[in-house]
Amino acid sequence: MLGAFARRWALMFVGLFGLTVPFRYQVLPNVGQWLRPMLEAGLATAAGGWLPEHSAALFSDSPGLWLYAVLLAVGTAVAAALWARLARRSPATEARLWYLLHTGAAWFLALHLLEYGFDKVFKHQFYLPEPNTLYTPLGQLSPDLAYWSVMGASRFYSVFAGAAEVAAGLLLLWGRTRLLGGLGALAVLANVVALNFGFDINVKLWSGFLLGLAGLVAAPGAYTAYFALVPREWRPAGPQRPAAWQGRWMGAARGLLLGVLLLETAGRFVLDGRFNDDTAARPALHGAYAMVPLAGTAAGAPTRVFVHRRGYFITQMADGRLQDYALRYAPGQLLLGGAGGPSGILRYTADGTGLHLTGRLGPDSVRWLARPLPWRQLPLLHGWRWTTSPNN
């Protein structure tokens, strides 16, 4: 009875949670995104005012996502208990359920390992640290940004970590290699979960869910290991495919699904020709600049300014404080906006002395000279070397 309940509960919870958590796909249907408004409204209602409306949003490790996972786990447990109690059980039925659960979990896990893996291989997830981050004192960085920056500084390790995830994801797609893929995924995701907790990265729940799937897929390996260590008759690990589901059509379906997964996870990089984000084009004036004192410059002017690749103009004061402004470009002008609306317009010209900025920023008149800083030559970005010297 317990095994029948566990199989039914896991099948429903894994299927519904994986299907309904908002995740933006490129090719596959975005069911979670479509259901998101309805689910968030339902969570706010179910919380009865205990959960603020903005906290009911389903993203990362929001209170709403944790509450949704708990409610879904409880609801599917009740449904599974009723199903196991009322349904007629037979060995063939239980075998089919176990096969569906195990295979479905393996393919869903493979999808996300390939997604995250190719993101790392093509240097998209851990991008090169932005200049403003590089010139921020280490102690002022949040743990997740510090980790992200160190990872982004090393293309080699990013590719290595991504290749491990891609390899585990591909191995999960075939029954003969699924155990090896499950064990690989278990090792990779255990490290990911530890990093997410250790550096306070806001995907703890989702990475924990994927780790649970890896454990489910790898679980039959314990069965095989037991019979390998204990001198008894060997038995195959993992659920066996029902005879009715074998044949050429199954191979064709697997090939079709593999094509969809590769298109979903790696297709956009191939179509864009973007195989290394470190070399991707940056916007105009992107970089770090040191302010040169000019006669008549107002007191309290920033010591550095930065142009961020994602549309931000950032100032850094002498005490290290950063202030960012939404940035739009116009011919010869930087249009800056703050949280409360437009904050200023800076006209810019560049010559051999640096970048000249004039105009207004908030209530202040601006007349600045900013000289580019060689941020790509900072020690963090020097890469790796075969040898070292006593001075290093």
N, C-alpha and C positions, 0 to 999 in steps of 0.2 A: 504493500500500500504506500509506504513512504517513497519508494523508488518511482512509482507511478505518479505520485503527487509532485515530486521534485522535477521529473521530466516535463510534466505539463506546465508547472509554474515557470521553469526556466525558458521553455519554448515561448510562452506568452510574454513574459517580462522582457526577454532579450529582443523578441520581434517587435513589440510595441515601443520599447524605449529607443531601440536603434532606429525605428522608422519615424518617430515623432519628435525626437530632439532636433531642434533647428540646426541644420548643417547645409551650407550652400554648395550644391553640386553643380558641375558644369554641364554634364550630359544626363545624368540620372534625374528623375523627378524630385523636386524639392518639397517632399510631403511635409516635413517638419516646418519649413518656412510657411507653407500654406495654412497649416493648422495653428501656427503660433498665436495669432490674435485670439482665437477661440480658447486655446489652452490658458493663455495668460489671464483672460477675463474670468475663466473658470477658477483658476487658482486664487485670484483676488477675492472672488465670491466665497470660495471654500474657506479662506483664511478668516473671513468675517471681520475684517478691519484689523486683525492682528498683524497682517503683513501689508506694509505700505504698497500703494499701487505700483510705484517704480521698482520695488523689490520683487514683484511678481514676474518681472521680465525673465524670459528663459535665455540665459547666456552664461558662458563660462561657469563660475561657481556661485552664481547668484542664489540668494535664499529661495527664490522661486523654483530654480532647477533642483535644488536639494529637496524641497517640499514635494515637487512633482515626482521625483524618483521614489520617495517614501510612499506617497499615495498610490503610485502605480504598483510598487512592490506588494503593498497590502491588498490592493484590489485584485491583482492577478493571483495572489495566494488564495484568496477566497474563491475565485473562479476555478482555480486548479483543484482545490479541495472538492468542490461540487462535481467537477468533471471526472475526477478520479473515483468519486463515490458512485456516481450514477452511470458512468459509461461501462460497457462491456469490455473487459480487458482480455487480451489474448497475447501469446508470445509474438505473433506476427505484427499485431498492432503496436505493441511496445517497441519492437525492433524498428518499425517505420518511424515512430516518433523520435526515437533516439538518433536515427540516421538523419532525419530532418533537422533536429537541433544541432547535432555535431557538424553537419555539412554547412548548414546555414550560418552558424557561428564562424566557421572557418572562412567562408567566402566574405562575410561582412568584415571580419577582422582583416582579411587580405586587402580589401578595398581601402581601409584606413591606413594600414601599414604602407601600402603603395602610395597613397596620397601624401602622407607625412614623409615617406622615404624619398620620393622624387622631389618634394619641396626642399629637402636638405641637399640632395645630389646636385640640383640646379641652383643651389645657394639662394633660395627664395625665402625659406623660413628664417634662417639665421643670416640676415643680410649684414653687409659691412656696416660697422657702427657709424652713426651720423657724426659729423664734426662737433656738434654741440655736446654730444655724449662724451666724446674723446677729451674735451676740454672741461668736463665737469669733474671735480674731485671725487675719487672713488667712494669716500665715505658718504657722499650726498646722493649716490645712486641707490635706487631700490634694489633688493636682492635679485628680482627677476630681470631687471634691465642690466645689472652687472653680469649675470650669467649669459643673457642674450648677446651682450657686447663681446664677451670673451669667445663665445661660440662663433659669432659672426666674423671675428678677426682671423679665424683659421679655416680656409677653404678645404684643406686636406682633411681635417677632422669632421667637418660638416659632410663632405662626400663619403667618408668612411662610415659615419653613423647612419647616413641615409642608405648606403648600400646594404648595411646589415638589415635594415627594415625592409627594403625592397626584396632582398633574398628570402627573408622569412615569409613575406607576403606571397611570393611566387611559389614557394614550397607548399603553402597551405592549399593551393588550388588543385592538387592531385592527391588522390587517396594514398598512393604508395609513399609519398613524401610528406604527408600531412603531419605525422607524428614529429618528424624532424622540424617542420615548420612551426608546429605548436611549441616545441621546446625552445626554438630560436626566438619566437615571439614572446614567450614567457620571460626569457632572459632580457631581451631588449626592453620590454614594457615594465619589468620590475625596476630597471634602472631609470626609466622615464618617470615612473610614479615617485621614486625616491627623490629625483631632481625637482619634481613639481612641489613636493612637500618641503624639501630642503631649501629651495629658493623662492618659495611662496608664489609659484606660477599658477595662474588661475584656470587650470584645466584638471584639477585634482579628481573631480567626480568622473569626468569623461575618460581620463586615462585609467582610473581605477576600474571602470566598466570594461574597457578594452583588455586590461590585465585579467579580469575575471573570465573574459571570453578565451584568452590564451590558456588559462588554467583548465577551462572546460575542454578545449581542443586537445591539450596535452595530457589530460587525465588518463586516457587509456594507456599511455606509456608506462604508468606505474604498474598496470596489469601485466604488460609485457616484461617489465623489469623484474617483477616478482617471479614469473615463470622462468626467467633467465637465470636468476640467482638460486631459486629453489628447484632441486632436481625432480621436476614433474613434467608431464606432457605439455608441450608448448601450445599455446592458443593464440590466435591472431588478435591484435589490439584494434580497438575502434569498432564502430558499428559497421556492419556489412550491408552493402547496397542490396535492397530487395531485388529479386530476380526480374520482377516486372519493370524495373527502372534501368535495366541494362540494355545495351544494344548501341547501334550507330547513332540513333537520335540523341542518346545521352552525351556521346562525344561531341556531336555538333552543338548541343546546347552549351557544353562546357567551353567550346571554342568561341561561341558567340559571347558568352559572359566574360571570358578572358579579354576579348577585344573591347568590350564596353568598359571594363575596369582599366585597361591601359589607356583608352581614349580619355576616360574621366581623370586619371591621375597624372599621366605624362603628356597627353595630347596637347594641352595648351602651351607647354614649353616647346614642343616640336613645331607647332603652328606659328608661334611667335619667333622661333629661332633664338630663344632666350635660354641659353644653356649655362650661363654664369651671371647671376645678378650683380656681382661685383663690377662687371664691365658694362652694365646697362647704362643707357644715356641718363644723365642727370639734368635737372632744369637749369635755366640760365642763372648765373651767379652762384650756383650751389657751392658751398664751402664754408670755411671759417675765416674770419677777418679780425685783425687786431686794430683797435682804434688809435689813431695818431693824434695827440693833443694839438689843437689849433687855437690861435688867439681868438678870444671871444666865445669859445665853447662853454656852454652852461655847465655849472657844477653838477655833479651827479650823473654825468654822461656814462654810458656803458664802457667797459674795457674791451669787450669783444662783441661781435655780432655774427650770426650764423644764418645761412639760407638752407632750410631743410628740404629734402627731396619730396616730401609729401605736402608741400604747400604751406610752410611756416617760415616766418621771419622771427628770429630769436635774439634777444639781447641778454648779455651777461654783465652783471655789475661787479664792482671790485670785490664784494664779499662773496661772490659766487652765485648769487641769486639769478635765476633765469626767468625771463618773461617772454611768452610766445604770442605771436599775432598771426591770424590767418592771412595768407599771402595770395594776391592775384597780380598778374602782370598786365601792364599797359605799355604802349610804346614809350620807353624812357622813364617809366614810373613803376614804383612798387606800391600797390594799394593794400593797406594793412587794416585788418579788422580784429577787434577784440571780442570778448564775450558779450559786451553790452552794445555792440554795433561798430561802425567805422571808427578807427582810431587814428588814422593818419594817411598821408600820401607823401612818399619820398621820391624825389627825382634823382636819377643816378646817371653818372657818366664815369667812364673808366679811362685811365691813361697810365703812363709809366709810373706815376707816383702812387697809384692805388685806385680805389673805388670812392668817388665823391658822392655823398648823399646830402641832399638839402630838402627842406620842406617842414612839415609839422608831424609830430608824433604825440597824440593826446594834446595837452595844453602847451607843450613845449615846442619852441622853434629848434630846428635841427640843422646843423652844418658840420658834417662829419667827414673825416678822411679815414678810410679803412683799407688796410693792406692785407692781401691774402696770406694766410698761414699755411705752411706745408704739412697739412694734417695727415696726408697719406704717408709721410715719412716718420710718423711717431713710432716709438719702439713697439707698441702693441701690434702694429701692422707689419713688422719686418719679416714675418714668415718664419720658416724653420731653416736651420743650418746643419750641415753634416758634422762640423767640429765646433769646439768652443775654445775660448782663451782664458787665461787666469784672471783677466779683468772683468769677465762676465759673471 
